[in-house]
Amino acid sequence: MTDNEANRFSARAARYARVGANAGGVAARMAAASLFGGGADNAAVLAKALGGLKGPMMKVAQLLATIPDALPPEYAEALQQLQSDAPPMGAAFVKRRMMAELGPQWRERFASFDLHPAAAASLGQVHRAESLEGRPLASKLQYPDMASAVEADLSQLDVLFALHRRMDSAIDTREIAVEIGERVREELDYRREAKHAALYAHILADHDEVRVPGSWPDLSTGRLLTMDWLEGRKLLTFKTADQEVRNRIAMAMFRAWWQPFSQYGVIHGDPHLGNYTVFGEGEGINLLDYGCVRIFPPSFVGGVVDLYQGLMRDDPAQVVHAYETWGFKGLRKDLIEVLNIWARFIYGPLLDDRVRTIADGVEPGKYGRKEAFTVHKALKEKGPVKVPREFVFMDRAAIGLGGVFLHLDAKLNFHQLFEAAIGENFSVAAIDERQRAAMDLVGLTSHGRHKA
């Protein structure tokens, strides 16, 4: 074993020990809480334990907080408060990392490169740079040994989920764990992220209200991604803007999310406020991060439209068909009624042909919590239900997007926007054809087309 290999192995072993100790202690407290109460106190312990890890487990923890009913409500609320505060790599370390990715003469490939990060995240940090042609660039550099850290953290996630299944039989979380694992591993592959960005650039080419950065392959590797730097302001700086401006930003957000999904079966699965900026005086949005992109089988999109139409027409048979298309099995009438509580909440604004907010009288951070609690309570009596894996990021993105609309207090006719997105001649076969052609164009494989 080389010195480098030994160092990586030691780091991974230390990671397992640290995560295991924290998660194990929390697991014991969670088990005690299930018997003796004290859920909120134990939720705080869980947040403290996972928050102290920084890195990938932080990302997983924040992700879980946005998936309705993946964890008990008090745990989800505590985790949602976490912010990634991983210490940045110092200038000397950045130089070594850049040399490892682009070679000893890496500085000569940029007109300028700021060694101090402009932004930090759970898996890497972003540096401002300038191309030799004078173009402003954003270089995302991955922290070292992230692959080992991710595997260590995901193994502990399995332990937490297994414990949750024993404590609470309402939701079978096995497919959720598999889905999270695949998506987080994909985020480590920056070449794939560049292809995701190219896919979005193709899909949204005719939508001037959404800007997608171009990538720079000669300045990128699997762990370094260099893209155009898009100037813009944080979305929340527009919370006090005129209603017309806030509505325009929200419409851009709606199209950036629903147009790729309804026409190509692709979603941006991380609608975090930090992944968008607003250009100009609210003319549109910059879509910045493409690590968490989910590509669905076209039949899944068909199920989304079937459920929408079934609820719209009050057609129980079409509603059941939608659930079965998604992979729900053995659904009884009483379970379908429970699932419809959540469906009517998510689809509510899309079914309502009027100008409205996404959820009247609801705070942004609590969007979906009441309904999730109601569904959870009912499933404890009637379940359990095994949630198909595709639901993980679909629900997460819908909740995140709804939260953004609430922050903006946007007032739109979401029904008309959705009808325009799916089009008059919606066809699963057409989605399949468009998806296949678009993925071939950007170099994503057919294997990834159905698993990614």
Secondary structure as GFF3:
##gff-version 3
##sequence-region A 1 452
A	DSSP	alpha_helix	3	36	.	.	.	ID=ss1
A	DSSP	alpha_helix	39	51	.	.	.	ID=ss2
A	DSSP	alpha_helix	55	65	.	.	.	ID=ss3
A	DSSP	alpha_helix	73	80	.	.	.	ID=ss4
A	DSSP	alpha_helix	91	102	.	.	.	ID=ss5
A	DSSP	three_ten_helix	106	109	.	.	.	ID=ss6
A	DSSP	beta_strand	112	113	.	.	.	ID=ss7
A	DSSP	beta_strand	119	120	.	.	.	ID=ss8
A	DSSP	beta_strand	124	130	.	.	.	ID=ss9
A	DSSP	beta_strand	136	142	.	.	.	ID=ss10
A	DSSP	alpha_helix	146	167	.	.	.	ID=ss11
A	DSSP	beta_strand	171	172	.	.	.	ID=ss12
A	DSSP	alpha_helix	174	187	.	.	.	ID=ss13
A	DSSP	alpha_helix	190	203	.	.	.	ID=ss14
A	DSSP	beta_strand	210	211	.	.	.	ID=ss15
A	DSSP	three_ten_helix	217	219	.	.	.	ID=ss16
A	DSSP	beta_strand	224	228	.	.	.	ID=ss17
A	DSSP	beta_strand	233	234	.	.	.	ID=ss18
A	DSSP	three_ten_helix	235	238	.	.	.	ID=ss19
A	DSSP	alpha_helix	243	264	.	.	.	ID=ss20
A	DSSP	beta_strand	266	268	.	.	.	ID=ss21
A	DSSP	three_ten_helix	273	275	.	.	.	ID=ss22
A	DSSP	beta_strand	276	279	.	.	.	ID=ss23
A	DSSP	beta_strand	284	287	.	.	.	ID=ss24
A	DSSP	beta_strand	293	295	.	.	.	ID=ss25
A	DSSP	alpha_helix	298	313	.	.	.	ID=ss26
A	DSSP	alpha_helix	316	326	.	.	.	ID=ss27
A	DSSP	alpha_helix	333	351	.	.	.	ID=ss28
A	DSSP	three_ten_helix	364	366	.	.	.	ID=ss29
A	DSSP	alpha_helix	369	382	.	.	.	ID=ss30
A	DSSP	beta_strand	385	386	.	.	.	ID=ss31
A	DSSP	alpha_helix	391	408	.	.	.	ID=ss32
A	DSSP	alpha_helix	414	422	.	.	.	ID=ss33
A	DSSP	alpha_helix	428	442	.	.	.	ID=ss34
A	DSSP	alpha_helix	446	451	.	.	.	ID=ss35
###
